[in-house]
Amino acid sequence: MRLSKELIKHISDAIANNLEAKGMAEYEVPKTAIAGLINDVITKNMLEEDKLNKDVEKMLSAHEAEILKGNMDYRKVFELTKQKLAKDRGFVL
């Protein structure tokens, strides 16, 4: 699922605020800096997942005829392939 930059910022701000409010973190830098780091992590993860999706699409396009011939559900094959590739790359979905 794609998230807008505004939604990622909102989520990042909420995480930083909640960690501090619940006493789970004490910041020695401005909270906005922490939220910025959280934003960067979320954004990087989404970009990596986009790359993973593109790699899966490339792999499956090479086997599209076999998938159609075998009456396989493309979405199911896509998800299974994505999970395997993510595991091989050490990427947590």
C-alpha positions in Angstrom: 0.0 0.0 0.0 1.3 3.4 -1.0 1.3 6.1 1.6 1.4 9.8 0.8 4.3 11.9 2.1 1.8 13.7 4.3 0.5 10.5 5.8 4.1 9.2 6.5 4.8 12.6 8.2 1.7 12.3 10.3 2.5 8.7 11.3 6.1 9.6 12.1 5.0 12.6 14.3 2.5 10.4 16.1 5.1 7.7 16.8 7.6 10.2 18.2 4.9 11.9 20.3 3.5 8.6 21.6 6.9 7.2 22.6 7.6 10.3 24.6 4.2 10.6 26.1 4.2 7.0 27.3 7.6 7.4 28.8 9.1 4.9 26.4 11.7 7.4 25.1 13.4 10.6 26.3 14.8 12.8 23.6 18.0 14.7 23.8 17.3 16.3 20.4 14.2 18.0 19.2 11.2 15.7 18.7 11.0 16.9 15.1 14.5 15.3 14.5 13.3 12.0 15.8 10.1 12.2 13.7 12.3 12.9 10.7 14.4 9.8 11.3 11.2 7.7 11.7 9.9 9.3 8.4 13.2 8.3 6.7 12.9 4.7 7.9 9.3 4.4 6.7 10.1 5.9 3.4 13.1 3.7 2.8 11.1 0.6 3.7 8.4 1.6 1.2 10.9 2.2 -1.5 12.5 -1.2 -0.9 9.1 -2.9 -1.0 8.4 -1.1 -4.3 11.7 -2.4 -5.7 10.8 -5.9 -4.5 7.4 -5.6 -6.2 9.1 -4.6 -9.5 11.5 -7.5 -9.2 8.6 -10.0 -8.7 6.8 -8.5 -11.6 9.9 -9.0 -13.8 10.3 -12.6 -12.6 6.6 -13.4 -13.2 6.5 -11.7 -16.6 9.1 -14.2 -17.8 6.8 -17.0 -16.7 3.4 -15.4 -17.7 2.5 -18.1 -20.2 3.2 -20.9 -17.7 1.0 -19.1 -15.1 -1.8 -18.7 -17.6 -1.4 -22.3 -18.9 -1.5 -23.7 -15.4 -4.7 -21.7 -14.6 -2.8 -20.2 -11.6 -4.1 -17.1 -9.7 -1.6 -14.4 -10.6 -2.1 -12.5 -7.4 -1.5 -15.6 -5.3 1.6 -16.5 -7.3 2.8 -12.9 -7.0 2.3 -12.9 -3.1 4.1 -16.3 -2.7 6.9 -15.2 -4.9 7.2 -11.8 -3.1 7.3 -13.6 0.3 10.0 -16.0 -0.9 12.1 -13.2 -2.4 11.6 -11.0 0.7 12.8 -13.9 2.9 15.8 -14.5 0.7 16.7 -10.8 0.9 16.1 -10.5 4.6 13.3 -8.1 4.1 10.4 -8.2 6.6 7.0 -7.6 5.0 
